[in-house]
Amino acid sequence: MSHLFEHHGAIGAGYRQPEPVIPKETVIIPPALARQKAPRWPRISEPEMVRHYTWLSRRNFGIDTGFYPLGSCTMKHNPRVNEVIAQMPGIAEMHPLQPEHHLQGLMAIFHEMQDMLAICAGMDTVTLQPVAGAQGEFTALRCIQEYFRSIGQTDRNKVIVPDSAHGTNPASAALAGYEIIEIPSNSDGRINLDVLRAVVGDDTAAMMITNPNTLGIFEEDICEATKIVHDAGGQMYYDGANFNAILGRTNPGLMGFDAVHYNLHKTFSQPHGGGGPGCGPIGVKSHLAPFLPGPLVRKRPILATDPLTLVNDEVWYHWYHPEKSIGKVQQWHGNAGAVVRCWAYYRRYGYELKTMSDHAVLNANYLRRRIMDEAQDKGLAHTFTDGVPSKLVKHEFTLSLAAMKGQNGIGAMDIAKGLLDKGYMAPTIYFPLVVDECMMIEPTETESKEVLDEFAIRFVEVLGEDADVLHAAPQTTDVRRVDEVYAARNLCLSYPFDEEQ
Ligand SMILES: Cc1ncc(COP(=O)(O)O)c(C=O)c1O
């Protein structure tokens, strides 16, 4: 793997710093903090650098290069008009420290997003601060914690999560200082209400759950679950990562939830992958609103004393911090560029967002049936819907390769790697943990029937491949089969310079 520092530019110098505009003698840096040696700038000329990054980008797989059925991640097409809008000078060139009267346009967008997200989820107030779903979870749990503190219920120290939950749910709860109570799902993959009844109590702070759940199955008993938790005095938290399945059809507010996060980088088409950039706003019911992190945007009628604004001459947007706020969870106003892209997306689709969800669900069900029909004798099992072929999933589905693994040693990992050789991104594997040899597929609404048909055929071809071939896959990618845990266990975050460099 070539690295920027391995290039030695034509003149051997690379980037040259401009002379400082502040006279050196006026800058007082304590000697202990001052650099002893000049930094090691990469010695690379501009064309070499362009080639380097273009080369790197070609080694990558993205939604722009192929079908990306990564379950739970909602890797949908990112409309380019969103980029055009996010790059407009009145948006891209703004600095968060500019005064309100410079930022009225951006603030109008923020305000509309807060309103739109609150309506979509049936919540009262939204903050756009968190920049990931996981951060949204933590932020909402902190609001719940402060809410309980404000009403003197400090003994509520447990958070309930189903065993099918995404790993971030228990992780966020643990980070907020909660004890985790994991409850097993029913044999059909849904919440087990009897177990829930048995574990709730005076110490329950919240239950965290996503609906449809991580198996792509709608939790039909969700209102009963909400009642059980509420009757015990706990709060209901909706993990909105699967919102793509229900947007416009139903909402967490109707199901009784008190708080929710949105993954704008999934449902609302902000590009993501490779760790970012994301946006994980949260919405809450009014009793939790005073604790939200700010700033939020509010509007009021314009006053004669306000400076001129170009947005309109009736409304003035201003920042505010809720009175009992838990404090900021992100610098400035969160990930403003992501908010704008998602606003552009929602503005383009409006009420058609409902059709988006319909198509996401249709595509998942179509692909699931196509694969099952094509692969009748290949040891592939639907999970939790066995024997009920007419039963529908929502926007994604899981398959178990356990039977196949038992027969010929080919597991989910091998099939995932084999798909890379066919030019596809591998589906999510080994999640959720409740499915043995799990493969989780989410086609999203942005793929055509032709793409899905082709994928189903190739998928079944991979299932039929020789075990030796699959154990050695992928063969056609730049990087072959890697040790899945090596990088995580042996983190290497710096470049090993030798002293001469
Ligand atoms: C069900 C579910 N919950 C929460 C998250 C966390 O979201 P983020 O990756 O934005 O932190 C994910 C992410 O994949 C998810 O699939």
Ligand as a Chemical Component Dictionary entry (heavy atoms), coordinates in Angstrom:
data_LIG
# 
_chem_comp.id                   LIG 
_chem_comp.type                 NON-POLYMER 
_chem_comp.pdbx_formal_charge   0 
_chem_comp.three_letter_code    LIG 
# 
loop_
_chem_comp_atom.comp_id 
_chem_comp_atom.atom_id 
_chem_comp_atom.alt_atom_id 
_chem_comp_atom.type_symbol 
_chem_comp_atom.charge 
_chem_comp_atom.model_Cartn_x 
_chem_comp_atom.model_Cartn_y 
_chem_comp_atom.model_Cartn_z 
_chem_comp_atom.pdbx_ordinal 
LIG C1 C1 C 0 -30.096 -0.613 14.315 1  
LIG C2 C2 C 0 -28.983 0.387  14.463 2  
LIG N1 N1 N 0 -28.954 1.181  15.544 3  
LIG C3 C3 C 0 -27.989 2.110  15.727 4  
LIG C4 C4 C 0 -26.977 2.271  14.810 5  
LIG C5 C5 C 0 -25.899 3.286  15.091 6  
LIG O1 O1 O 0 -25.870 4.311  14.144 7  
LIG P1 P1 P 0 -24.507 5.064  13.774 8  
LIG O2 O2 O 0 -23.701 4.103  12.946 9  
LIG O3 O3 O 0 -24.939 6.271  13.007 10 
LIG O4 O4 O 0 -23.819 5.408  15.056 11 
LIG C6 C6 C 0 -26.948 1.461  13.664 12 
LIG C7 C7 C 0 -25.854 1.582  12.674 13 
LIG O5 O5 O 0 -25.642 0.797  11.803 14 
LIG C8 C8 C 0 -27.977 0.504  13.480 15 
LIG O6 O6 O 0 -28.017 -0.278 12.402 16 
# 
loop_
_chem_comp_bond.comp_id 
_chem_comp_bond.atom_id_1 
_chem_comp_bond.atom_id_2 
_chem_comp_bond.value_order 
_chem_comp_bond.pdbx_ordinal 
LIG C1 C2 SING 1  
LIG C2 N1 SING 2  
LIG C2 C8 DOUB 3  
LIG N1 C3 DOUB 4  
LIG C3 C4 SING 5  
LIG C4 C5 SING 6  
LIG C4 C6 DOUB 7  
LIG C5 O1 SING 8  
LIG O1 P1 SING 9  
LIG P1 O2 DOUB 10 
LIG P1 O3 SING 11 
LIG P1 O4 SING 12 
LIG C6 C7 SING 13 
LIG C6 C8 SING 14 
LIG C7 O5 DOUB 15 
LIG C8 O6 SING 16 
# 
